[in-house]
Amino acid sequence: MNGRHEEGFRPGTTSVCGLTDDGHTCCLIMNSIGDGLFMVGRDRRIEGFFNHAAERLTGFRIQEALGRTCYDVLRSDLCQTQCPLDLVFQTGEGVRDRPARIVTRDHREVPVCISVSPIKDDQGRVVAAVEVVRDCSVEEDLRKVLHDSYHFGEVVSKNPLMQEILELLPVVAESPSTVLIQGESGTGKSMLARIIHQLSPRRDGPFVKLNCGTIPDPLLESELFGYRKGAFTDAKKDKPGRLQSAEGGTLFLDEVQCMSGALQVKLLRFLEERVFVPLGTTEPESADVRIVAASNVDLERKVEDGTFRADLFYRLNVIGIRLPTLAERREDIPLLARHMLKKYNAVCGKNIREISEHALSLLMNYDFPGNVRELENIIEHACVLCSGPIIEVKHLPMDVVGKVRTRRRENPDASPLASSEERTIRWVLRKVDGNRVEAARELGISRATLWRKMKRYGIS
């Protein structure tokens, strides 16, 4: 090595790592590694070696790095509170792939993964540690691309059915037509309605929401259409309804199935003629408002059983959107859970980094009767209870854990992931008109694999 420090190794200084002046081969091996590699003593100072990748990653040359404390060189966000080196020196166990961010010499922030392995003497005491720092910039850029692919406003999904809905939203939003969103409670109908408004030409106007299921029917009409002074005993002055408040914007009618038959007739008149009559007057008024309605029950069945007007249903359902349940989009559960974890880290002032595989597996096998809203409640519950960096099963609500374990005992062969896979394959095959070559390419699997899966699920 001719005594040169540029090779990433200070000759003759480190008996711990086994390198001496003739350690040229070892030095070449270390410098051929693409990840930053260096050794740290118990005093937290870098000693012995500091390879080329570490120089490139941190911006410090070996002459500058050797002898300095590792936190002076890495300047990681883990250094002061969750230092992996401290853990290794205290426990004698290695640390693998701990995500962090370092600040380089030229003040750039770089996402990395840090692994630390202990070096022990003959008595088993940790005398030093080898630290490996991997640049994760490419992975983070890829995650951002995937994030953009799976996020549409506040909606997070990679499910084919949801992706189909999200692709249509800009077209739906640009249209002036009435929209009916149907789906179980907690599937995100209100959020979708707001996105339609935000993408529409009415985005600068108000977005007004009226939940028809929370207001008694006698009051719902006055809440929707407003009233004039003297319309009833306590009507001391005129009050505009939600229709007037939404002028130039969007009125979102949630749980529209709760409207009485008489009120359905009045809403139908507004949709047909764009006029309404406030309580306490006979003079019709007009409003420039787009209606987006939602129902957590199947309105077609309501029409069939005579509790919802067919003509109003068709007026509302000019553009119909049906949101799948969370059980129908299980592949979104990890994506949604991690998205919510970021939110509740901020709300709860926590620094929880991940959800354990065991906990995530349990969530994947839960039925979620409350859909996305229930998942959010579960993640909030877990964040409140979790005091460490990882959410474990013990942090999940006990009733959720109990239901999944009971289900597994009663039906150990049940696999919700299989049903999700079957739905995805069927959807892709419909999309490509049954072309198996195109379907396999779309799914990212071989034709033979696709054929085996189709046979397993009885798909012809």
URLIN-V868648 format. One record per residue. RES is the residue in three letters. PSI is psi in whole degrees, -180 to 180 (NA if undefined). Layout:
BEGIN
RES_PSI + RES_PSI
END
This chain:
BEGIN
MET_-8 + ASN_28 + GLY_12 + ARG_132 + HIS_-14 + GLU_-19 + GLU_0 + GLY_16 + PHE_131 + ARG_114 + PRO_142 + GLY_16 + THR_-13 + THR_104 + SER_-22 + VAL_-44 + CYS_-2 + GLY_11 + LEU_137 + THR_-166 + ASP_-25 + ASP_24 + GLY_33 + HIS_-41 + THR_-44 + CYS_-39 + CYS_-40 + LEU_-40 + ILE_-46 + MET_-38 + ASN_-13 + SER_-11 + ILE_135 + GLY_-17 + ASP_152 + GLY_133 + LEU_127 + PHE_166 + MET_145 + VAL_132 + GLY_177 + ARG_-22 + ASP_8 + ARG_16 + ARG_142 + ILE_130 + GLU_158 + GLY_-64 + PHE_156 + PHE_99 + ASN_175 + HIS_-39 + ALA_-37 + ALA_-37 + GLU_-47 + ARG_-39 + LEU_-43 + THR_-24 + GLY_-1 + PHE_134 + ARG_161 + ILE_-40 + GLN_-32 + GLU_-30 + ALA_-42 + LEU_131 + GLY_-13 + ARG_155 + THR_148 + CYS_-33 + TYR_-20 + ASP_-27 + VAL_-47 + LEU_-42 + ARG_54 + SER_155 + ASP_-6 + LEU_-13 + CYS_-43 + GLN_-24 + THR_-37 + GLN_49 + CYS_120 + PRO_-33 + LEU_-43 + ASP_-43 + LEU_-42 + VAL_-44 + PHE_-29 + GLN_-40 + THR_-22 + GLY_3 + GLU_148 + GLY_163 + VAL_134 + ARG_136 + ASP_52 + ARG_116 + PRO_141 + ALA_176 + ARG_132 + ILE_160 + VAL_119 + THR_174 + ARG_-32 + ASP_22 + HIS_24 + ARG_144 + GLU_126 + VAL_128 + PRO_133 + VAL_168 + CYS_131 + ILE_130 + SER_140 + VAL_130 + SER_137 + PRO_148 + ILE_122 + LYS_151 + ASP_-173 + ASP_-25 + GLN_4 + GLY_12 + ARG_140 + VAL_117 + VAL_-18 + ALA_179 + ALA_148 + VAL_128 + GLU_131 + VAL_126 + VAL_115 + ARG_129 + ASP_121 + CYS_21 + SER_-43 + VAL_-44 + GLU_-39 + GLU_-40 + ASP_-40 + LEU_-41 + ARG_-37 + LYS_-39 + VAL_-45 + LEU_-38 + HIS_-46 + ASP_-32 + SER_-33 + TYR_-6 + HIS_136 + PHE_100 + GLY_-124 + GLU_0 + VAL_129 + VAL_120 + SER_144 + LYS_9 + ASN_136 + PRO_-41 + LEU_-43 + MET_-39 + GLN_-37 + GLU_-41 + ILE_-45 + LEU_-35 + GLU_-30 + LEU_-19 + LEU_-46 + PRO_-38 + VAL_-44 + VAL_-43 + ALA_-39 + GLU_-25 + SER_150 + PRO_0 + SER_156 + THR_144 + VAL_138 + LEU_119 + ILE_122 + GLN_144 + GLY_159 + GLU_163 + SER_136 + GLY_7 + THR_-9 + GLY_27 + LYS_-44 + SER_-41 + MET_-41 + LEU_-40 + ALA_-41 + ARG_-39 + ILE_-41 + ILE_-44 + HIS_-45 + GLN_-26 + LEU_-9 + SER_166 + PRO_-13 + ARG_12 + ARG_-28 + ASP_-9 + GLY_176 + PRO_151 + PHE_110 + VAL_132 + LYS_138 + LEU_116 + ASN_108 + CYS_-15 + GLY_-9 + THR_-4 + ILE_129 + PRO_144 + ASP_-40 + PRO_-28 + LEU_-19 + LEU_-39 + GLU_-46 + SER_-32 + GLU_-36 + LEU_-48 + PHE_-11 + GLY_178 + TYR_165 + ARG_157 + LYS_131 + GLY_2 + ALA_-31 + PHE_179 + THR_-47 + ASP_8 + ALA_82 + LYS_-23 + LYS_168 + ASP_143 + LYS_122 + PRO_148 + GLY_-179 + ARG_-30 + LEU_-47 + GLN_-36 + SER_-27 + ALA_10 + GLU_126 + GLY_0 + GLY_-140 + THR_135 + LEU_121 + PHE_114 + LEU_99 + ASP_150 + GLU_48 + VAL_-20 + GLN_-13 + CYS_-6 + MET_141 + SER_164 + GLY_-40 + ALA_-41 + LEU_-32 + GLN_-40 + VAL_-43 + LYS_-37 + LEU_-39 + LEU_-42 + ARG_-41 + PHE_-43 + LEU_-32 + GLU_-39 + GLU_-9 + ARG_30 + VAL_156 + PHE_165 + VAL_114 + PRO_156 + LEU_141 + GLY_7 + THR_164 + THR_1 + GLU_120 + PRO_148 + GLU_156 + SER_160 + ALA_136 + ASP_87 + VAL_137 + ARG_137 + ILE_126 + VAL_121 + ALA_159 + ALA_151 + SER_139 + ASN_9 + VAL_164 + ASP_108 + LEU_-27 + GLU_-37 + ARG_-36 + LYS_-37 + VAL_-43 + GLU_-38 + ASP_4 + GLY_11 + THR_-3 + PHE_135 + ARG_132 + ALA_-41 + ASP_-36 + LEU_-40 + PHE_-46 + TYR_-32 + ARG_-38 + LEU_-34 + ASN_34 + VAL_-46 + ILE_113 + GLY_134 + ILE_128 + ARG_116 + LEU_132 + PRO_155 + THR_165 + LEU_-31 + ALA_-24 + GLU_-5 + ARG_51 + ARG_-27 + GLU_-15 + ASP_-12 + ILE_-49 + PRO_-40 + LEU_-47 + LEU_-42 + ALA_-43 + ARG_-35 + HIS_-44 + MET_-32 + LEU_-41 + LYS_-43 + LYS_-48 + TYR_-17 + ASN_-45 + ALA_-43 + VAL_-43 + CYS_-2 + GLY_35 + LYS_170 + ASN_51 + ILE_126 + ARG_-28 + GLU_172 + ILE_129 + SER_155 + GLU_-38 + HIS_-46 + ALA_-41 + LEU_-39 + SER_-40 + LEU_-42 + LEU_-37 + MET_-22 + ASN_7 + TYR_149 + ASP_-21 + PHE_67 + PRO_-25 + GLY_4 + ASN_-144 + VAL_-36 + ARG_-39 + GLU_-39 + LEU_-42 + GLU_-41 + ASN_-39 + ILE_-45 + ILE_-40 + GLU_-44 + HIS_-47 + ALA_-40 + CYS_-38 + VAL_-42 + LEU_-27 + CYS_126 + SER_-4 + GLY_-163 + PRO_-9 + ILE_132 + ILE_123 + GLU_173 + VAL_-37 + LYS_-17 + HIS_-10 + LEU_156 + PRO_136 + MET_-34 + ASP_-35 + VAL_-48 + VAL_-44 + GLY_-42 + LYS_-41 + VAL_-43 + ARG_-38 + THR_-43 + ARG_-40 + ARG_-37 + ARG_-41 + GLU_-32 + ASN_76 + PRO_-19 + ASP_-3 + ALA_137 + SER_98 + PRO_-26 + LEU_-35 + ALA_-43 + SER_-35 + SER_-40 + GLU_-42 + GLU_-45 + ARG_-39 + THR_-44 + ILE_-44 + ARG_-41 + TRP_-44 + VAL_-41 + LEU_-40 + ARG_-39 + LYS_-37 + VAL_20 + ASP_38 + GLY_4 + ASN_109 + ARG_-34 + VAL_-47 + GLU_-39 + ALA_-44 + ALA_-41 + ARG_-42 + GLU_-38 + LEU_-14 + GLY_29 + ILE_168 + SER_162 + ARG_-36 + ALA_-41 + THR_-42 + LEU_-42 + TRP_-43 + ARG_-42 + LYS_-40 + MET_-40 + LYS_-41 + ARG_-40 + TYR_4 + GLY_34 + ILE_121 + SER_NA
END
